[in-house]
Amino acid sequence: MKTKLLLCATACLAIFALEAANFSNPVLAGDFPDPSVIRVGDDYWATATTSEWAPLFPLLHSRDLVHWDHVGNVFERRPDWASGNFWAPEIAEHKGKFFMYYTARKKGGPLAVACATADNPRGPWTDHGPMVAQDAGSIDAVPVTDRDGSRWMIWKEDGNSRKQPTPLWIQKLSDDGTKLVGEMKEIMRNDAEWEGALIEGAFVQQRGEYFYMFYSGAGCCGRGCNYALGVARAKNLLGPWEKNPANPILDENAVWKCPGHGSIVTTKDGRDFLLYHAYNRDNFIYVGRQGLLDEITWGANGWPTINDGRGASTNRITPLPAATPAPANDFADDFSQAKLKPQWQWPVNNEPRVDFSGGKLTLTANTSSRDAFVASVLGMKTVAGDYSAVAKLDLGALKPTQSAGLSAYGDRENALGASVCDGHLVLWKRQRNKHENLSTNSLPPGSTLFLRLNASAGHRFTFSTSTDGKAWSAIAGNIDVEGNYLPPWDRGVRAALVVGGPDTRGVFDDVRVSPGETK
């Protein structure tokens, strides 16, 4: 009997371990385009594109490639030389030094590849400025080490911005990894039908006698995207490169659309995993490009495959046993830490003024903006098409002509929300910079007001209020406000605290963003 019980217990533990190791994509829920990942001992570090949102480039930490903590950001403010388009950061380690090769637009100039370095993935990071900025733009850099130990950088010339081909270039890196030296050479360009107007987002993995270059082609973003991922190989970094006749090896399926632009990390037991992005078909552009994980399988013919060519996977086995389920995607902040959590974001050229006192956040309108509703913005990524966002607002802090509220925010020209303004509650909409007040309502009695935003399918919104955070009343004129115009082409919608008017001080408390249907 004891033997049977022991066998049963052993079997049950084995089943539990297997179930505990299951995970479902995405592993990075929300807007995490162009993810890059490395392993340092038992730790994994990742980052991703932030585009027109600051802080720039999240620092994400994991022990198993599945459970990720947002522990910081590379830059709290944009470097002085750059104006925007903060794309495609590629994190790398070489001889104990850490590198971040990233894309940004030079002030008054083209897109450039730049470099930052650190002694620890957590930072602090030191920016070294642009390395290359071709007239058509230079983007999507990745470092690679040759067999002799020399370091090189591969990047894309952004010819598609001028309706020209998109070459991939290679050039040697300086000994400190922050500059390019010698001559650059074109090694590949878009010439296959599936690649469309461009190839980009290269990542190189050495295996046996070959270097394998994983790259993406076609359109990355927005409603008309048709992105996919292919691979080429060469025995020499300088080429010639042979493209896989089976390309693309990762394409869309019934769940995930437009997959691509990722990087590869090798686990301690020698398995290769690709961390990349894709749109979920259910919530599509409204959530943004989310971070997905899939194992790379190497075939007898020497070419890699991903999920047997079936597109992005849904359920997989994590490379390290996940003893706990994936963390909930709820975000909450009661501002008791007296500082912004690293997940908060703001428009890159409109840094907010924030203060903390008594467990409350004071968001002050930027003095350089006269905008009546979105002079300053603090946003949070959404992770699903159905979600709610709740914020508690101190009405006593607002003066006439000032406004503060809660918004579904795409960018300054495309947003909608509910704001307290000049003693009223205003439901408003902004599309292509055309502002419209949908309704103006009386405020309920009391010194505080809870505002709630409910989203359905990522683009239909209702707003409601409460005086106690329990009993809710819909705002008049608020039946399914349509927000399908909201996302910029390369970003998802944020749930945002907003203030407007001259020197407005909006005082907020108990902010929460929760996926799923509202209870």
C-alpha positions as CSV (number, residue, x, y, z in Angstrom):
1,M,0.0,0.0,0.0
2,K,2.8,2.4,0.9
3,T,4.5,1.6,-2.4
4,K,1.3,2.4,-4.3
5,L,0.9,5.7,-2.4
6,L,4.6,6.6,-3.1
7,L,4.2,5.8,-6.8
8,C,0.9,7.9,-6.9
9,A,2.6,10.8,-5.1
10,T,5.5,10.6,-7.5
11,A,3.2,10.6,-10.5
12,C,1.2,13.5,-9.2
13,L,4.3,15.5,-8.5
14,A,5.5,14.8,-12.1
15,I,2.1,15.9,-13.5
16,F,2.1,19.0,-11.3
17,A,5.7,19.9,-12.4
18,L,4.7,19.6,-16.1
19,E,1.5,21.7,-15.6
20,A,3.5,24.3,-13.6
21,A,5.9,24.5,-16.5
22,N,3.2,25.4,-19.1
23,F,2.9,28.9,-20.2
24,S,0.8,30.7,-22.8
25,N,1.9,33.5,-25.1
26,P,2.3,36.4,-24.6
27,V,5.0,36.3,-22.0
28,L,5.2,40.2,-22.3
29,A,1.5,41.3,-22.4
30,G,1.0,44.7,-23.7
31,D,3.0,47.0,-26.1
32,F,6.5,45.5,-26.2
33,P,7.7,45.8,-29.8
34,D,11.1,44.6,-31.1
35,P,12.0,42.8,-27.9
36,S,15.7,41.9,-27.2
37,V,16.9,39.4,-24.7
38,I,20.2,38.1,-23.2
39,R,21.1,35.6,-20.5
40,V,23.6,36.5,-17.8
41,G,24.3,33.4,-15.7
42,D,20.9,32.4,-14.3
43,D,19.2,35.7,-15.2
44,Y,17.5,37.0,-18.3
45,W,17.4,40.6,-19.3
46,A,15.2,42.1,-21.9
47,T,14.1,45.4,-23.4
48,A,11.8,46.7,-26.1
49,T,10.9,49.7,-28.3
50,T,9.2,52.6,-26.6
51,S,8.7,54.8,-29.7
52,E,7.3,58.2,-28.6
53,W,6.9,57.2,-24.9
54,A,9.3,57.9,-22.1
55,P,11.0,56.6,-20.1
56,L,13.0,55.0,-22.9
57,F,13.5,51.3,-23.2
58,P,12.2,49.2,-20.3
59,L,14.6,47.0,-18.3
60,L,12.9,43.6,-17.8
61,H,14.3,40.8,-15.6
62,S,13.4,37.1,-15.5
63,R,14.7,33.8,-14.2
64,D,12.8,31.6,-16.6
65,L,11.9,33.7,-19.7
66,V,8.2,33.6,-18.7
67,H,7.8,35.7,-15.6
68,W,9.1,39.2,-16.1
69,D,9.6,42.1,-13.8
70,H,9.8,45.7,-15.0
71,V,12.7,46.8,-12.8
72,G,13.7,50.1,-14.4
73,N,14.4,51.9,-17.7
74,V,17.5,52.7,-19.7
75,F,16.9,56.5,-20.0
76,E,14.5,58.5,-17.9
77,R,14.8,61.3,-20.4
78,R,15.7,61.4,-24.1
79,P,19.3,62.1,-25.0
80,D,19.9,65.7,-26.0
81,W,20.9,64.8,-29.5
82,A,17.6,62.9,-30.3
83,S,14.0,64.0,-30.9
84,G,12.0,60.8,-31.1
85,N,11.5,57.4,-32.8
86,F,13.1,55.4,-30.0
87,W,13.0,52.0,-31.6
88,A,14.6,48.6,-31.6
89,P,17.0,48.6,-28.6
90,E,19.4,45.6,-28.8
91,I,20.9,44.6,-25.5
92,A,24.2,42.7,-25.6
93,E,27.0,41.7,-23.2
94,H,30.7,41.4,-24.1
95,K,33.5,40.7,-21.7
96,G,31.5,41.8,-18.7
97,K,30.3,45.1,-20.3
98,F,26.8,45.7,-21.4
99,F,25.7,47.5,-24.5
100,M,22.5,48.9,-25.8
101,Y,22.4,49.6,-29.6
102,Y,19.2,51.6,-30.4
103,T,17.5,53.8,-33.0
104,A,16.5,57.4,-32.6
105,R,16.0,60.4,-34.9
106,K,18.6,63.1,-34.8
107,K,17.2,66.6,-34.1
108,G,16.5,68.0,-37.6
109,G,18.1,64.9,-39.2
110,P,17.6,61.3,-40.2
111,L,17.2,58.2,-38.1
112,A,20.4,57.1,-36.5
113,V,21.9,54.1,-34.7
114,A,23.3,55.0,-31.3
115,C,25.0,53.2,-28.4
116,A,24.8,53.2,-24.6
117,T,26.9,51.2,-22.2
118,A,26.7,50.0,-18.5
119,D,28.6,47.9,-16.1
120,N,25.4,46.2,-15.0
121,P,22.1,45.5,-16.9
122,R,20.2,47.6,-14.3
123,G,22.4,50.6,-15.2
124,P,23.2,53.4,-14.9
125,W,23.5,53.6,-18.7
126,T,25.9,56.1,-20.4
127,D,24.9,57.3,-23.8
128,H,27.6,57.6,-26.4
129,G,25.5,59.2,-29.2
130,P,25.0,58.3,-32.8
131,M,27.2,55.8,-34.6
132,V,25.8,56.0,-38.1
133,A,23.0,58.1,-39.7
134,Q,22.6,57.6,-43.4
135,D,20.6,60.1,-45.4
136,A,17.7,57.6,-45.7
137,G,18.0,56.6,-42.1
138,S,19.8,53.9,-40.2
139,I,17.9,51.6,-37.9
140,D,17.7,48.1,-36.2
141,A,21.4,47.5,-35.2
142,V,22.6,44.3,-33.8
143,P,26.2,43.3,-32.7
144,V,27.7,40.0,-33.7
145,T,31.0,38.3,-32.8
146,D,33.1,36.7,-35.6
147,R,35.0,33.4,-35.1
148,D,38.2,35.3,-34.5
149,G,36.6,37.3,-31.6
150,S,36.2,40.6,-33.6
151,R,33.0,42.5,-33.1
152,W,30.8,43.7,-35.9
153,M,27.5,45.6,-36.3
154,I,24.7,44.9,-38.8
155,W,22.0,47.4,-39.4
156,K,19.3,48.4,-42.0
157,E,19.4,51.4,-44.3
158,D,15.9,52.7,-44.2
159,G,15.4,52.9,-47.9
160,N,11.7,52.0,-47.8
161,S,11.1,55.5,-46.4
162,R,12.0,56.7,-49.8
163,K,10.5,53.8,-51.8
164,Q,13.9,52.4,-52.4
165,P,15.4,48.9,-51.5
166,T,16.5,48.3,-47.9
167,P,20.1,47.0,-47.7
168,L,21.5,45.4,-44.6
169,W,25.0,46.7,-43.9
170,I,27.9,45.3,-41.8
171,Q,30.9,47.2,-40.3
172,K,33.5,46.5,-37.7
173,L,33.1,47.8,-34.2
174,S,35.8,49.7,-32.3
175,D,37.5,47.9,-29.4
176,D,35.2,49.7,-26.9
177,G,32.1,48.8,-29.0
178,T,30.8,52.3,-29.2
179,K,32.0,53.3,-32.7
180,L,32.2,51.9,-36.2
181,V,35.6,51.5,-37.9
182,G,36.8,50.5,-41.3
183,E,34.6,50.2,-44.4
184,M,31.0,49.1,-44.4
185,K,29.7,46.5,-46.8
186,E,26.2,45.6,-48.0
187,I,25.4,41.9,-47.2
188,M,21.7,41.5,-48.1
189,R,18.6,43.3,-49.3
190,N,14.9,42.7,-49.9
191,D,14.6,40.7,-53.1
192,A,12.1,37.9,-52.3
193,E,8.4,38.4,-52.9
194,W,7.3,37.8,-49.3
195,E,9.7,40.5,-48.1
196,G,7.8,43.3,-49.8
197,A,9.2,46.7,-49.4
198,L,11.8,45.9,-46.8
199,I,13.8,43.6,-44.6
200,E,14.9,44.6,-41.1
201,G,15.4,43.5,-37.5
202,A,18.3,41.2,-38.1
203,F,19.7,38.9,-35.4
204,V,22.7,36.6,-36.0
205,Q,23.3,33.2,-34.3
206,Q,26.3,31.1,-34.9
207,R,25.8,27.3,-35.1
208,G,28.4,24.9,-36.5
209,E,30.0,26.1,-39.7
210,Y,27.2,28.7,-40.4
211,F,26.1,32.1,-39.2
212,Y,22.3,32.2,-39.3
213,M,20.6,35.6,-39.7
214,F,17.0,35.8,-38.6
215,Y,15.3,38.8,-40.1
216,S,11.8,40.3,-40.7
217,G,10.2,41.5,-43.9
218,A,7.1,43.4,-45.2
219,G,5.0,45.7,-43.1
220,C,5.4,45.7,-39.3
221,C,2.6,47.7,-38.0
222,G,-0.9,48.9,-38.1
223,R,-4.1,47.5,-39.7
224,G,-2.4,46.6,-43.0
225,C,0.6,44.8,-41.5
226,N,1.9,41.6,-43.2
227,Y,5.1,41.1,-41.2
228,A,6.8,37.7,-41.1
229,L,10.2,36.3,-40.2
230,G,12.8,34.6,-42.4
231,V,16.3,33.3,-42.0
232,A,19.5,33.3,-44.1
233,R,22.9,31.6,-43.6
234,A,26.5,32.2,-44.5
235,K,29.9,30.7,-43.6
236,N,31.4,34.2,-43.4
237,L,29.8,37.2,-41.8
238,L,30.6,39.2,-45.0
239,G,28.7,36.7,-47.1
240,P,27.5,35.5,-49.4
241,W,24.2,34.9,-47.5
242,E,21.8,32.2,-48.7
243,K,18.2,32.7,-47.9
244,N,16.1,29.8,-46.7
245,P,13.9,28.6,-49.6
246,A,11.2,27.8,-47.0
247,N,11.0,31.5,-45.9
248,P,9.1,32.9,-44.1
249,I,9.6,30.4,-41.2
250,L,7.3,32.3,-38.9
251,D,4.1,33.8,-40.2
252,E,0.6,34.6,-39.0
253,N,-2.0,32.1,-37.8
254,A,-5.5,32.2,-36.4
255,V,-4.4,33.7,-33.1
256,W,-1.3,35.8,-33.8
257,K,-0.8,38.3,-36.6
258,C,2.3,39.9,-38.1
259,P,5.1,38.2,-36.1
260,G,8.7,39.2,-36.3
261,H,11.7,41.3,-35.1
262,G,13.1,39.4,-32.2
263,S,16.3,38.1,-30.7
264,I,17.6,34.7,-29.6
265,V,18.8,33.5,-26.3
266,T,20.3,30.2,-25.4
267,T,19.4,28.6,-22.1
268,K,22.0,26.9,-19.8
269,D,20.9,23.5,-21.2
270,G,21.6,24.6,-24.7
271,R,18.1,25.3,-26.1
272,D,17.5,28.3,-28.3
273,F,14.5,30.6,-27.8
274,L,13.2,33.5,-29.9
275,L,11.6,36.4,-28.1
276,Y,9.7,38.4,-30.7
277,H,6.5,40.5,-31.1
278,A,3.1,39.9,-32.8
279,Y,-0.4,41.3,-32.7
280,N,-3.2,39.3,-31.0
281,R,-6.0,39.1,-33.5
282,D,-8.7,39.6,-30.8
283,N,-7.4,43.0,-29.7
284,F,-5.0,43.7,-32.5
285,I,-3.6,47.3,-32.8
286,Y,-5.3,48.6,-29.7
287,V,-3.1,46.7,-27.3
288,G,0.0,46.8,-29.6
289,R,2.7,44.4,-30.5
290,Q,3.1,41.9,-27.6
291,G,6.2,39.9,-26.6
292,L,6.0,36.2,-27.5
293,L,8.4,33.3,-26.9
294,D,9.0,30.2,-29.0
295,E,11.7,27.6,-29.2
296,I,13.8,27.2,-32.3
297,T,14.2,23.6,-33.6
298,W,17.2,22.8,-35.8
299,G,16.4,20.3,-38.6
300,A,18.6,17.7,-40.2
301,N,18.9,19.9,-43.3
302,G,20.7,22.6,-41.2
303,W,17.8,25.1,-41.3
304,P,15.8,26.2,-38.2
305,T,12.0,26.0,-37.7
306,I,9.6,27.6,-35.2
307,N,6.5,25.8,-34.0
308,D,6.7,23.4,-37.0
309,G,5.9,26.3,-39.3
310,R,2.4,26.8,-37.7
311,G,3.1,30.4,-36.6
312,A,3.3,31.7,-33.0
313,S,2.5,29.1,-30.4
314,T,-0.2,29.3,-27.8
315,N,0.8,26.8,-25.1
316,R,4.4,25.7,-24.6
317,I,6.8,24.3,-22.0
318,T,9.0,26.9,-20.4
319,P,12.8,26.2,-20.5
320,L,13.0,26.4,-16.7
321,P,10.2,25.0,-14.4
322,A,7.8,27.8,-13.5
323,A,6.9,27.1,-9.9
324,T,4.3,29.8,-9.9
325,P,1.7,30.8,-12.4
326,A,2.3,33.9,-14.6
327,P,1.7,37.1,-12.7
328,A,-1.6,38.9,-13.0
329,N,-1.5,41.8,-15.4
330,D,-3.3,44.1,-13.1
331,F,-1.5,47.4,-12.4
332,A,-2.1,49.4,-9.3
333,D,-0.5,52.4,-7.7
334,D,-1.5,54.1,-4.4
335,F,1.6,56.4,-4.7
336,S,2.8,55.4,-1.2
337,Q,6.3,54.9,-2.6
338,A,6.5,58.6,-3.3
339,K,8.0,58.0,-6.7
340,L,6.7,56.8,-10.1
341,K,6.7,53.1,-10.7
342,P,8.9,52.2,-13.7
343,Q,5.8,51.2,-15.7
344,W,4.4,54.7,-15.9
345,Q,5.0,56.4,-19.3
346,W,4.6,59.9,-20.7
347,P,5.0,61.5,-24.2
348,V,8.7,61.7,-24.9
349,N,8.8,65.4,-25.5
350,N,6.3,66.3,-22.7
351,E,7.8,65.2,-19.4
352,P,5.2,65.7,-16.6
353,R,5.8,67.5,-13.3
354,V,4.9,65.2,-10.5
355,D,4.9,65.5,-6.7
356,F,4.0,63.1,-3.9
357,S,2.4,63.8,-0.5
358,G,0.2,61.8,1.8
359,G,0.0,58.9,-0.6
360,K,-1.3,61.0,-3.4
361,L,0.2,62.1,-6.8
362,T,0.0,65.7,-7.9
363,L,0.3,65.9,-11.7
364,T,0.9,69.5,-12.8
365,A,0.2,70.7,-16.3
366,N,3.3,71.4,-18.4
367,T,3.7,75.2,-18.6
368,S,4.8,75.0,-22.2
369,S,1.3,73.6,-23.2
370,R,-1.9,75.5,-23.2
371,D,-3.9,72.4,-24.0
372,A,-7.2,72.4,-22.0
373,F,-7.3,68.6,-21.5
374,V,-4.0,66.9,-22.2
375,A,-1.3,69.4,-21.3
376,S,0.4,66.6,-19.2
377,V,-0.1,62.9,-19.5
378,L,0.8,59.8,-17.4
379,G,0.0,56.6,-19.2
380,M,-0.1,52.9,-18.5
381,K,0.0,50.1,-21.1
382,T,-3.1,48.1,-21.6
383,V,-2.7,44.3,-22.0
384,A,-6.1,43.2,-23.3
385,G,-9.0,44.4,-25.4
386,D,-11.4,44.3,-22.4
387,Y,-10.1,46.2,-19.4
388,S,-11.0,48.9,-16.9
389,A,-9.1,51.8,-15.5
390,V,-10.0,53.6,-12.3
391,A,-8.6,56.7,-10.7
392,K,-9.6,58.7,-7.6
393,L,-9.5,62.5,-8.1
394,D,-9.3,65.2,-5.5
395,L,-11.8,67.8,-6.6
396,G,-10.7,70.4,-4.1
397,A,-7.3,70.8,-5.8
398,L,-8.9,72.1,-9.1
399,K,-9.5,75.7,-9.9
400,P,-11.8,77.2,-12.5
401,T,-10.5,76.7,-16.1
402,Q,-8.4,73.8,-15.0
403,S,-9.1,70.1,-15.9
404,A,-8.1,66.7,-14.7
405,G,-9.4,63.3,-15.7
406,L,-8.9,59.8,-17.1
407,S,-8.3,59.1,-20.8
408,A,-7.9,56.3,-23.4
409,Y,-4.9,57.9,-25.0
410,G,-3.3,57.2,-28.4
411,D,-1.3,60.5,-28.8
412,R,-2.0,64.2,-28.3
413,E,-4.1,64.4,-31.5
414,N,-6.1,61.2,-30.8
415,A,-7.6,60.6,-27.4
416,L,-10.9,60.5,-25.6
417,G,-11.7,60.8,-21.9
418,A,-13.7,62.1,-19.0
419,S,-12.4,65.2,-17.2
420,V,-13.5,67.5,-14.5
421,C,-13.3,71.0,-16.0
422,D,-14.6,74.3,-14.7
423,G,-16.9,72.7,-12.2
424,H,-18.4,70.2,-14.6
425,L,-17.8,66.7,-15.8
426,V,-17.0,66.7,-19.5
427,L,-16.9,63.7,-21.8
428,W,-14.6,64.6,-24.7
429,K,-13.1,63.2,-27.8
430,R,-10.1,64.2,-30.0
431,Q,-9.6,62.8,-33.4
432,R,-6.9,64.1,-35.8
433,N,-6.4,67.0,-33.5
434,K,-10.1,68.0,-33.8
435,H,-11.5,68.3,-30.3
436,E,-15.2,67.7,-29.5
437,N,-17.0,67.8,-26.2
438,L,-19.5,64.9,-26.3
439,S,-21.4,65.9,-23.1
440,T,-21.2,68.3,-20.2
441,N,-22.6,67.0,-16.9
442,S,-23.1,68.2,-13.3
443,L,-20.6,66.9,-10.7
444,P,-21.9,64.7,-7.9
445,P,-21.5,66.1,-4.4
446,G,-18.4,65.5,-2.5
447,S,-14.7,66.4,-2.4
448,T,-13.5,63.4,-4.2
449,L,-14.6,61.6,-7.4
450,F,-13.8,58.2,-8.8
451,L,-13.5,58.0,-12.6
452,R,-13.8,54.7,-14.4
453,L,-13.0,53.9,-18.0
454,N,-14.3,50.5,-19.4
455,A,-12.9,49.2,-22.7
456,S,-14.5,46.5,-24.9
457,A,-12.6,44.9,-27.8
458,G,-10.0,47.6,-27.4
459,H,-11.9,50.3,-29.1
460,R,-15.4,50.8,-27.5
461,F,-15.4,52.8,-24.3
462,T,-17.8,53.8,-21.6
463,F,-17.1,56.1,-18.7
464,S,-18.7,56.2,-15.2
465,T,-18.3,57.9,-11.9
466,S,-18.6,57.1,-8.2
467,T,-18.3,58.9,-4.9
468,D,-17.2,55.8,-3.0
469,G,-15.6,53.6,-5.6
470,K,-18.4,51.0,-5.2
471,A,-21.7,52.3,-6.7
472,W,-21.1,53.6,-10.3
473,S,-23.2,55.9,-12.5
474,A,-22.7,56.1,-16.2
475,I,-21.8,59.5,-17.6
476,A,-24.5,61.0,-19.9
477,G,-23.9,60.7,-23.6
478,N,-21.6,57.8,-22.9
479,I,-23.0,54.8,-24.7
480,D,-20.2,53.0,-26.4
481,V,-17.9,55.9,-27.4
482,E,-16.1,54.6,-30.5
483,G,-12.3,54.8,-30.3
484,N,-11.1,52.8,-33.3
485,Y,-9.1,55.7,-34.5
486,L,-6.9,55.9,-31.4
487,P,-3.7,53.9,-31.9
488,P,-0.8,55.5,-33.7
489,W,0.6,53.2,-36.4
490,D,3.4,51.8,-34.1
491,R,1.9,52.0,-30.6
492,G,-1.0,50.7,-28.6
493,V,-3.6,52.6,-26.5
494,R,-2.7,53.7,-23.0
495,A,-5.0,54.3,-20.0
496,A,-3.8,57.7,-18.9
497,L,-4.2,60.4,-16.2
498,V,-4.5,63.7,-17.9
499,V,-4.5,67.4,-16.8
500,G,-5.0,70.6,-18.8
501,G,-5.3,74.3,-18.5
502,P,-2.7,76.8,-17.1
503,D,-0.7,75.4,-14.2
504,T,-3.3,72.8,-13.4
505,R,-2.6,70.6,-10.4
506,G,-4.5,67.3,-10.6
507,V,-4.3,65.3,-7.4
508,F,-4.9,61.5,-7.9
509,D,-5.0,58.5,-5.7
510,D,-5.6,54.7,-6.0
511,V,-5.1,54.2,-9.7
512,R,-5.7,50.7,-11.1
513,V,-5.8,49.2,-14.6
514,S,-7.3,45.7,-14.8
515,P,-7.8,43.4,-17.8
516,G,-11.0,41.5,-18.2
517,E,-14.7,42.4,-18.1
518,T,-15.7,45.0,-15.5
519,K,-17.4,43.6,-12.4
